[in-house]
Amino acid sequence: MAPPPPAPLSNTPEEVAFRAEASAARDHGLPILIQRRSWLGDRFNVAFYNVSGREIQDINFELVPYDSTGRVAGPRRSVRFVGPVRLSDSLQYGQREGTQEDVWNLPGISCIEISGLDLTYANGERRRYSFNAVTRMYREGVEKWCRFAF
């Protein structure tokens, strides 16, 4: 028996705008759109949409911690989330999220920047994205930098 067809995509203005944003990101070679990144205690959290057009096997976020004055507050770290990370075809249902605890055990960290991104697609292809590329992956209205956020 064949699986049921996927539910039709919503045509609300928000969903139509999201699909246009996702398409533009793909056209510019950006695999994800970052909705949120946060730091609480020793826990890093990121919410994003996979707009690459392909399933992602794993994704590594390179992180830099900052203190409340905007200065680097510790060494760089890498956080890996293992997929599969399915394609995000909807604003409402497509958000993916990852949380990693015990990234740093240092006092004084108030903000985390994503300084790079490494990902592996399901077919084994690997891609690396620099800080400049990552800054273009943030959705409109999402704070990108720690150094200038204070």
Secondary structure as GFF3:
##gff-version 3
##sequence-region A 1 150
A	DSSP	alpha_helix	13	27	.	.	.	ID=ss1
A	DSSP	beta_strand	32	40	.	.	.	ID=ss2
A	DSSP	beta_strand	43	50	.	.	.	ID=ss3
A	DSSP	beta_strand	56	66	.	.	.	ID=ss4
A	DSSP	beta_strand	77	85	.	.	.	ID=ss5
A	DSSP	beta_strand	95	100	.	.	.	ID=ss6
A	DSSP	beta_strand	111	121	.	.	.	ID=ss7
A	DSSP	beta_strand	126	129	.	.	.	ID=ss8
A	DSSP	alpha_helix	131	135	.	.	.	ID=ss9
###
